[in-house]
Amino acid sequence: MLTSPNNIFSAFIQHLVEEPVIYEPGTHFTYNNSSTYMLSRVIEAATGLNLLDYIDKKIFLPLNISKPQWDTCPLGVPQGFSGLYLTAEQLSRFGQLLLDKGVWKGKQLIPTDYIERATSVQIQTDEFNPFFATDDHHQGYGYQVWMNSYPNSYRMDGLFGQYVVILPDKNAVITYISNESENMTGVLELTWDTLVDKL
């Protein structure tokens, strides 16, 4: 007997809510894709649009980005945590939107106060120590955004070395698209080792 997508999702929700709470909420960082997927579902429930359609309307269209592909779960819901296909130039536009505190061509697409919270430390990441962790992983985490070891900078961080590094003090956005499975953090470190002092 085949398991339906709705049954899979119900089992996923049950597993998520039954997961034991080991640390007091807000006191310990854990990188967690399932929470981001749930946020995708919450946005859909709150707006009536799936995450891709919502962001397409609110962000991608104003940034003149054609509606991209976003990998989905068996229910057809955008994953939220991975599988969004954008070019380096398109990612750079979104990075510029963050750098400019949510303003694009004079229009406020994302509230400034939200950008300021999202791009500042909301939880410490000192104890985040997978094998690949570097000093850049220990500077704190905002809302889906990592802080960097370089002062007053932050990044969007994706699998295999996809990075959008925002450097407000340099008024710069640096974007990397790579497929580096062996040394993802080495891609990010190019910023500090070869680029930042030239800006």
N, C-alpha and C positions, 0 to 999 in steps of 0.2 A: 504494500500500500504506500502510495506517494504521500509525502508530507506537504501540505499546502503552504504557500508563503505566509498566510495569516497565522497558521499554527507555529511556523518558525519564528515569526515576530513575537507572538505571545510567549513562546518559550524563552526568547531572548529577554523580553521585559521581565519575566519572572526571575530569570537568572540574575539580571541586573539588580532588581530590588531586594533579592535575597542574599546578595553578596554581603558578607559581614563588614561592618564599619570598624576598622582597626584603629584608626587615628581620629581624633576630634576634627570635624570638618574645618578646613581652612588652615590646618597646622602642618600638613605633610603633602608634598607634591608627588603625584603619580601621573605619568603620561598615559592617557586613557582614550583610545579611539571610540569606545562604545558611548562615552558621554557626549562626544561630538556628534555621533550619529543620532543620539537622542535629541540633541539640540536641533538637528535638521527636522526631526519629527515634530518637535514643539513649534518651530517656525511654521511648518505646514498646518498644524492644528490651529495656530493663532491667526494666520493670514488667509488660509484657504488656498494658498499656492505652495507647490513644492519648493524646496530651497533654491533650485536652479532657476525656476520661473520668477521667484521673488527677487533674487539677486540680479537676474537679467533685467527686470523692470527698474529696480532701484539703483543699480550700479553699472552693469555692463552696457546697457543702452546709452546712458549719459556719457560713458567713457568711450563710446563708439567701438565697442568690442562685440563682434558677432557672437550670438549665443553659442557657448562652447559645449563640448561633450563633458558630462560628469558621470562617472561610473555609479551604478545604482545597486541597491540590494535586490533580493528576489521579488520584492514588492514593487520595484520600479522607483524607489525613493532614492534621491541622491545621497551617497554615503556621508558627505559632509567632511569627513576626515581625510579623504584621499581621492585620487582619480579625477581631478579637475584638469582639463587639457587647455592650457594657455601658452601662447608664445612668450618669448623673452620680452618682446616689445609690449605685449598686453599686460604681463605681470609688472613691468616697469610703470605703466600707467597707474595701476592700482597702488604701487609703491609711492608714486608721486602724490596720489590722493591722500595717503597716510601722512606723507611729509608735509602736505599743505593743510593738515588738520581737518580733512574731510571736504575740502572745497575743490571743485573742478570747474574751471572757466567761470568763476564768479558765483557758482551755485553750490550751496551746502548740501552735499549728498549724504554725509554721515555727521551727526552732531559732534562738534569739537570736543565737548567734555567726554564723550564716549571714546574718541580717538586717544585723548590724553590718558584715560584709565587703561585702555587696551594696550597702550605702548609703554606702560610703566609697571613696575613690579607689583603684582597682586599676591604672589606667593614665592617664597624662597625655594631655590632648587639646589642648595648645597649638597643634599644627599642623593641627588640623581646621578648614579654612577654606573651606567651600562659600560661595556667595554670601549665604546667609541667616544665617551664623554670627554670633553676638554674644558678649559676654563670658560669657554663660551656657553657651556651648558649649566654653569653654576652662578649665573648673574641674575637669575629670577625669570619669572614667566608672567605675562600679562593675560589678555584675553586672546588666546590662540597666537600669541606673539612672544618670541624669546627676546630677552635682553642680551646684549653682546658684552664681551670683555672690553671693547673699545668704549670709552666713556660716552654717555648720552647717545647711544645708538641701539637699534633693535632690528629684528629680522623676522621675516616669514621663512619657514624652514620646511622643506619637503624631502621626500625619499630620494636617495641616490644623488644628493647634492644639488637640489633645486633651492636656490636662495634668492630672496629679495632683501638686501641690506639697506636700511635707511639710516643716513648719517646727517641729522639735523644741523650739527655745527658746521658741516661742510656743504650744506644745501645739496645733498647728493643722494641718488638712488643707484645701487649697483645690483644687477640681476645676473644670476647664473642659471643656465639650463645645462644639466649634465646627466650622465648615466654612470656615475662612479659608485660601484658597489663595494669597493675595497676600502676607500679612504674618503668618505663623504665629507668629513670635517676638514680635510685638506683643501677642498674647494673653497670653503668659507675662509680658511686661513690665508688664501691668496689675497684677500682684502687687506688684512693687517700686514702681510709680509711684502706686498708689492704695490698696492694701489693707494692706500689711505694717505700716505705722506706726499703723494703726487697731486692730490686734489687741492 
